Amino acid sequence: MDFTRLFDILDYQQKRYPHAVALAGMENGHWRRWSTADLLLERDRLSAGLLALGFKKGDRIGILAHCGSPRWAVADAAMLQLGLVPVPVHTTARPDEVAHIIQDAGIRAFFVSNAAMYAQLQQSGAMPEMVFAFEPMDGALPWVQLCREPDAAALQSIRAAVRETDLATLLYTSGTTGTPKGVMLSHANIVSNVKAVLAIVPVGPERTAVSFLPLSHIFERMVTYVYQAAGTPVWYVEALEQLPETLREVRPHFFTAVPRVLERSYERLLERRNQAGFLQKKILDWALALGERYPYAGEYGKPILYRLKLLLADLLVYRRWRRAMGGRVHSIAVGAAALQPRLGRLFSAAGIDVREGYGLTETSPAVSFNRFEPGGVHFGTVGIPVPGVEVRIARADAAGEGEVEVRGPNVMQGYWNLPEDTAARFTADGWFKTGDMGRLEFKRFLKITGRKSEIFKTTTGKFVAPAFVEQQLLRSDYIDQCMALGLNQPYVGALIVPNFAQLEAWCAEHKVHWTAPEFMILNPKVEKLYRQEIDRINADYLGPIEQVQAFQLLGKPWTAEDGLLTATLKMRRPALETRFEKEIAALFSSK
């Protein structure tokens, strides 16, 4: 059998890869395992309960959950097979954003995962008619009471009426600016992306995956459908802090991540290095430097001397790193934000192939992806267009750079209630305008160079892509977050959040008394360190117009909770510019 609608995928798994453990999640501190048959039975029972409450095709129901879980997947499938429209909401959404989504989408009911999510829903001041809870709690109808015995014939009739082109889900973009927009994706949009990705990622019934990214984001949700279609068992992690322990317990082969997760793993390795003795430090530094120079794909093209060095580095360093991640992880797919190329090289050199992709909520999401097979990866790019998706560079300049435009079955139906905004995102000949600037390298690898709306011109008359400058600054182990600025200014400046763990280790090594982050950023010796780091990056990686001439160190990391990052950890530039107005003014008054 094949699958053409999203709720068909679990039936497809039962036919081809029935699993005793298809999904697993934590309940009351213990793993609860769900077989494929369990998921199908619970899906149909939940659908019966929703029908009994009077829900009908086209009704919108929200989901607000603190983490992914088997119940999340079941609720999603139960709604989809009735023609209902799931509307996932990011847990980092502000109360006014939640209220906007409820009102704009006309949401009749909400699923919440726990009491904290219910309280967050209440804070919006726009409560829906009904609230259903994954676990018992006051004020919400619990899952066990919602489920009923299904009428198989009636349910089959309703399923048959759901078409591939029907609206499957509304996904409100967290957005770096403005009010969230509801992206309309059909079954056909997402299924086309699932089938395209199935052909290029190393998953299958013999592999195991862990999932820890929010299912409210299309990236992890689409990948979850890929796991189901491939028959890959999935173990859900309740909180990112539990990831290292879960990796060691579950020992997965594959997972998806945002770059910050890999950066944190790298930082833990640096922390170990900082605590090591002289000889161990030298060995770790050598192994890390060797890995960051890894320029090769697969087993091809490595000179014999480099192979021998890799074997030695593996014996001394890399295999311990892999053991800390469970010992079986061989592949990681990264998306949602730009990955530092050196980390892609380092992980791959250590025997864990990291491949970066690119996409948007509006494209279901995958547009391009670096391949796992030899010759299919080019670090520093976001890969080759996925099967069935076309990419072109519009209005390219002499260097081949222009706006990235996309065409394919994965492209959204439009924005909910916003026909003018929808029309503005498409060209006259039907291509979707991503708003991202990029170029093609080696004729087929897409490289993203920045957001069209974020590129600024300095008073020298030259354009600067801040995303490129920021990516170069992040080469420094001492920089955790940064934002480049310079619109209508004579030079480029940057706000910088230090990597305080690395900075503290540097202070200990150089006998600089450590107090607290907010005081250390004022220390002249620390300021000198960052000036040296930025001078090095200016000289090695940035052109004369792009070089950072002034910087301000900040004492606290930016988070989604404080409204400075999106749910996928992208910077909200207007929010940052407002929050740090004085610091930005100081950047351009100091010279």
Sequence and secondary structure as in RCSB ss.txt:
>XXXX:A:sequence
MDFTRLFDILDYQQKRYPHAVALAGMENGHWRRWSTADLLLERDRLSAGLLALGFKKGDRIGILAHCGSPRWAVA
DAAMLQLGLVPVPVHTTARPDEVAHIIQDAGIRAFFVSNAAMYAQLQQSGAMPEMVFAFEPMDGALPWVQLCREP
DAAALQSIRAAVRETDLATLLYTSGTTGTPKGVMLSHANIVSNVKAVLAIVPVGPERTAVSFLPLSHIFERMVTY
VYQAAGTPVWYVEALEQLPETLREVRPHFFTAVPRVLERSYERLLERRNQAGFLQKKILDWALALGERYPYAGEY
GKPILYRLKLLLADLLVYRRWRRAMGGRVHSIAVGAAALQPRLGRLFSAAGIDVREGYGLTETSPAVSFNRFEPG
GVHFGTVGIPVPGVEVRIARADAAGEGEVEVRGPNVMQGYWNLPEDTAARFTADGWFKTGDMGRLEFKRFLKITG
RKSEIFKTTTGKFVAPAFVEQQLLRSDYIDQCMALGLNQPYVGALIVPNFAQLEAWCAEHKVHWTAPEFMILNPK
VEKLYRQEIDRINADYLGPIEQVQAFQLLGKPWTAEDGLLTATLKMRRPALETRFEKEIAALFSSK
>XXXX:A:secstr
    STTHHHHHHHHH   S SEEEEETTEEEEE HHHHHHHHHHHHHHHHHTT  TT EEEEE SS  HHHHHH
HHHHHTTT EEEE  TT  HHHHHHHHHHHTEEEEEESSHHHHHHHHHTT   SEEEESS  TTSEEHHHH    
 HHHHHHHHHT  TTSEEEEEE   SSSS  EEEEEHHHHHHHHHHHHTTS   TT  EEE S TTSHHHHHHHH
HHHHHT  EEE S GGGHHHHHHHH  SEEEE HHHHHHHHHHHHHHHHHS HHHHHHHHHHHHHHHT   BTTB
S  HHHHHHHHHHIIIIIHHHHHHTTS   EEEE SS   HHHHHHHHHTT EEEEEEE GGGSSEEEE  SSTT
   TTS  EE TT EEEEET  TTS EEEEEESTTS SEETT HHHHHHTB TTS EEEEEEEEEETTTEEEEEE
ETTT EE TTS EE HHHHHHHHTTSTTEEEEEEE TTSSSEEEEEEE HHHHHHHHHHTT     HHHHTT HH
HHHHHHHHHHHHHHHH  TTT EEEEEE SS   TTTTSB TTS B HHHHHHHTHHHHHHHTT  
